[in-house]
Amino acid sequence: MEMKFAGRVLDLSRCHVMGVLNVTPDSFSDGGRFNQLDAALLKARQMVSDGAAFIDVGGESTRPGASKVSVQEELDRVCPVVEAISRELDVIVSVDTSTPEVMSEAVTRGAGLINDVRALQRDGAAIAAARSGVPVCIMHIQGEPETMQERPEYQNVLREVSEFLAGRIHAAEQAGVSSDNIILDPGFGFGKTLEHNLRLLASLEQLQVLGHPLLVGMSRKSMLGKITGRDVDERLPASLAAATISVMKGASIVRAHDVRETVDAVRVATAVKETV
Ligand code: 7PM
């Protein structure tokens, strides 16, 4: 169960941590591009020393109501950071984008994984991902990021997520993405109520039958706020519980803001999981 990410090989039969690095202007408030690049590199360096196997670089906020970003603006935000991290750090750079131009350019600059929360549904995205040659994470989403939380509805959330992912796997393969280069993600919080998210987590192991490694992201999400009553900056313990459960149910990659703590949780769960 090995996968090759732009020259780096990872054994996905065990779980690894992906650190989140936002490069939206609001994430590093003061100053120009140089300070932002410096701040991003500093954060990435810390996450690598904390044990991250991936750094997920994103320049477009998927927050409901967030303003749209032009292709050029997304390129300008993401590419220098992708290039600097790829050059300076021993880590796989993941590019969190739905934009074909950003996929291609980021991989040219050293990105080893394309993480698309829109599952390659934009025009040209599947082709761009295929041509880049790196693995892609295909995530389930119901609707569009701007409106997805307005009225999420499913008859059977597990079945519908599985069928959506199977359809997107097919589309990716038709465009030329190798089956061996596909990672799947149920997309916690992306067009789902708390009940939908809980049902997906409770049955996560059933997504393994699709035959691809699983990535999950629940770090600090509102589903954890709903369960615990905590604000976003008080959700670390809940995030670690969710990460632990994900590992036990077969996740290969856990996406998280708090890398050091998440790596410890993943190690404990992995040790238990590997004990016969
Ligand atoms: C607003 C809404 C801000 C959602 C931030 C988010 C995932 C991801 C994100 C995930 C994969 C967050 C999310 N979540 N990529 N990107 N899986 N593959 O809370 O769950 O970080 S952004």
Boltz pocket constraint, residues with backbone or C-beta under 6 A from the ligand:
constraints:
  - pocket:
      binder: B
      contacts: [[A, 20], [A, 61], [A, 62], [A, 63], [A, 64], [A, 96], [A, 115], [A, 116], [A, 117], [A, 137], [A, 139], [A, 185], [A, 187], [A, 188], [A, 215], [A, 216], [A, 217], [A, 218], [A, 219], [A, 220], [A, 221], [A, 255]]
      max_distance: 6.0
